[in-house]
Amino acid sequence: MAARSSWKGFIRLSLVSIPVKAYTASSSAGGEISLNQLHDECHSRIRYKKVCPIHGEVANDEIVMGYEFAKDQYAVIDPAELEKLRSESDKAVNIDTFIQPEEIDPIYFTDRTYYLTPDGPAGQKSYALLHQAMTDENLYCVGQVVLHGKEQLVLVRPAGKLLSMTALHYETQVKPASAFEDELVPIEFSAEEIKLTKMLVHATAEKEFDLSAYKDLYTERLTQLIEAKVQGEELVVAPADEPQTIINLMDALKASVAKAQAVAPAKARKAKKAPPAKKMASSARQRKTAKPRKKTG
């Protein structure tokens, strides 16, 4: 089944308008496992009902939106009326400026990123031109758009052959790092300490970073626990290694450097011959039992 776009509009740069569709970049695959709240006594699921104090429980199609302008007095707002408020500029990502990638701190990124694709044949060439220009010049652009009824600051940047759009926090929504600098105290360190720390950093660094090497191990272990519970088994966990206690900072740095330097060649060899990832065959799947549900969206 083809993915459904979550937004349609335009990228507007001066007098150029590029029709685009937005698809959410987040994937439900490998997402969190959703645990339900149960009554401890009978294990029945806890339910949440939408209740009117006069008429009791109400269905979703009987619910409207309203603004409280005085105590218990509301102005009812119809979604169709909200749609009429949107101007043509609201339906566009209005590009304000182009910036170097390092000019925007990732601390302002939200968790909402979308892939933008051309919406129809008419937008293909202008989309490709903008993507090529931004890639060649190594530029991102900042603009504003109305998403979900709210004006949103966004960052548009190349993502492979596509353009992506990430919603940003406004500056007033992020606490500056300087607000916590009073937690620091003046520190002096020796040339040997900084040398060892840099050696540790370089020994731990990788020439080619592979994000796919990182897995959600907690969710995997939780899946195993649930599958074992479904089968009436107990999950046996091997005892963790006792952490090595090193009190002296110099000793800790030297030991860490030695460990990182020993591990680096093995990681390089492993990266060169990385086999295809194997899927864990779960006992619940083998026995055709129910799997834990995962969150979507």
N, C-alpha and C positions, 0 to 999 in steps of 0.2 A: 504494500500500500504506500503510495507516494506521500511524502511529508506535506503537511499543511502549513502554509505561511502564517505567521502570527501578526504580520503587519504589512500593509501596502502603502506606498507613497512615492516620494521623489527625493533624490539627492539634488539640492538646488545650489549651484555655484554661479553667482552673478546672474547672467541671463540664461544659463544652461540648466535644464531640468532633465534629470535622468530617472525614468520610472524604474522602481526597484520593489522587490519583495524581501521580507525579512523572515528568516528561519532561526529559531532558538538554537544556540550552539551546544547547550547542555544536553546530555544523553541520559536516558533512564537506565541504560545497560550498566550493570555493576553498581547501581545506586544503593542508597541505604536500605536496610531492612526495617520495615515498619512493625513495631511492636504495639499491640492493642492493650488498652486498660481493661482489666477484668475484676469482677467482684471476688475478693479472696475466698469467700465462703462457698460459692457455687461455680465460680469460673465463668459466669455469664458476662458477655461483653457490656461495658458501660456505654450507654447511648446518650447522645446530646440532641435535645429537641429544641426547635424554634417555637417559642411560646408567646402568645399575646395575652396580657394580663386579663383581658375581657373575654376573649373567645377561646383561649386555650391553644393547643397545638395548631399551627398553620402550615400549609403547603408552600413550596418555593414559589409557585406561580401566583401566590396571593401576596407576595412581599414586594413592596415598592421602596424607592429611596427618597429620603427627605432631609432637609436641613432644619435644625432646631433654632429658630430665630428668637424665641422666648421660652420660658419654662413650660415644657410639655406642649408647645405649639410648633408645628412643622410646616414648611413649604415643600410640597411633594414635587420632585423633579423626575420627569420622564426621560428615559434614555434617548428617545428620539429628539427631545429638546436639547440634550447635551450634544448630540451629533450636529445639530443645526448651528451650534456655537462655533464649531470648528471652521476656521477659514482655510483657504487654499494653502497658506503658509504653514498652518498647523499640520497639514498632511505631508510636509516635506522636512527632510533633514537640511536645515539651513546652515550651510558652511560659513563660519565666521573667519577662520584663519587656518593656515598650515603651519605646522611646527616640526622641529626635530624630535625624534622619538625620546631622547633623553630629557626633553623639557617637561614631560609629564611624569610625575611620580606615580608608580603603580598603587600607592596607598589610596589614591582617589578612585581606583577601579571598583565597580560593584561586581556582583556575581551574575549580572545579566549581560550576556554577549550574544549577538545575532550575526548570522551570515547574510549578506546582502547579495542578491542576484538580479540580473536585468529582468524587468517585468514586460515580456513581449519583445518582438523583433526590433521595435523602434528604439529601444534603449541599449541594444547590444554594442553599437560602435562607441557611443559616448561613454558607456560604462568601461569598455576596454581601454579607451584613451585615458580616462581618469586613473584607472588602475596602473597603467603603464607609466604615466607621468609620476605618480606617487612612488612607485617602485624604483624608477630610475633615479629620482631625486632623494630617495630615502626620507620621505615626509609622511606624517600623519596629519589629519585635519580634525578640528574641533568645531562642533556645531550644536544646534539645539533642535529638538523635535518634541512633539506632544505624543507621549506613549501612555496608554492606559489612563487617559484623562489628566495627565500631569506633564507639565513642561519639564523636559529632561535634557541635561547636558550630556553630550555623547562624544566619543572619540572614534573616528573612522580610520582604519588602517588596512593595508594589504594583508591577506592571509592566504598564502599560496596563490592560486589563480583568482581568488575571490577578494572582495572587500568585506571586512567585518566591522560591526558597530558595537561598542561597549558603552553602557551607561556609566556615567561618572558621578561621584559625589561632588556637590558644590564645596567650595573651600570652607564655608561656614559649618559644614556637616562633619568635618574631620578635625580632630584635635591636633594641634601642631606638636611635633616632638619636643620643642622647647618647653612645653608645659610640664614636662617630667624631668627636665635636666637637673632640678634641685635634688633628685635622688642620687646623683653622682657625687663622688668625692674626688679630690685631686689625687692622681696616682702617678708614682714614679716607677719606671722599670728599666732594667739594664739592657745594654746592647745585645747581650747573649739571649735574653728572654725574647726580645722582638725578632731576633734572627731565627730562633727555634720556632716561634709562632709562624713566621713567614714560610719556613721550611715545611711545617705541617700543612699550611694552606696549599702550597704548591704540590706536595705529595698527595693530597686528597683530591686535587683538581683533576677533571677529565677533559680531554681535548674535544670530545664530541659528547654532548649531553643527550641522553636517551630517556625521555619522559616515560616511555612505555615500560621501562624496567621497574617502575614503581607501581606496586599493587596495594590495594586496600586490604591489608592483612587482617585487620580487625573484623571486617565484614566476612571474610573467608572463615575466620575462626568462629564467628557467630553463626554462620551457616552450618558449620560442622556441629556446633552445639545443638542447634534446632533439629537437625537431621537425626542426631543421636537421641534426642528427647522423643522424637516421633517414633523411633524404633524401640523405645523403652530402654535405651542403653545409657551408660554414664560416659561422659567424655573424659578420657585420661590425658592429663597434660604432663609432659616431662618436666622435671624440676629445672628451674632456671639456673644458669651458671652463677656462682657467687662473684659479684663484682670485685675487681682487684682494687684494694685500697692504697692509693698513693696520695700522701698528704702534701709533700713538697711539690711546688709548682714546676720547678725545673725538672724534677724526676718525671712528673706527669708529661711534660712537653717532650722530653727525650724518648720516653716509652711510646708516646703517641706517634712521633715521627717514625720510629723504628717499625711500629705496627703498620702505618700507612705505606711506608716504602716496601714492606714485605707483601702487602696486599695488592699494590698497584700492578705488578707484572701479571698476576693471576687474573685481575679484572680485565686487563688489556687482551689477554689470550681468550678469555671468555667472550668478550665483545666481538672478536673476530669470528669465532665459530659459534655464535649463538644459535641454537636449534629453534625450530618453531615452538611456540608456547604450547604446553600440553594442558588440556582442560581436565580439571579434577573430576573424576568419576565418583559422584556421591552415592552413598549407600541408599539414600532415599530414592534417587533417580533410578538406580538399578532395580529396586524393588517396586517401582511404579507407585511410590507414595507421594503425597502432596508436598510441594516445595514451599518454603516461606515466601510470602508476597513481598514485593519490593515497591518502593515509592515510584511513582511516575511523575514526569514533568520536571 
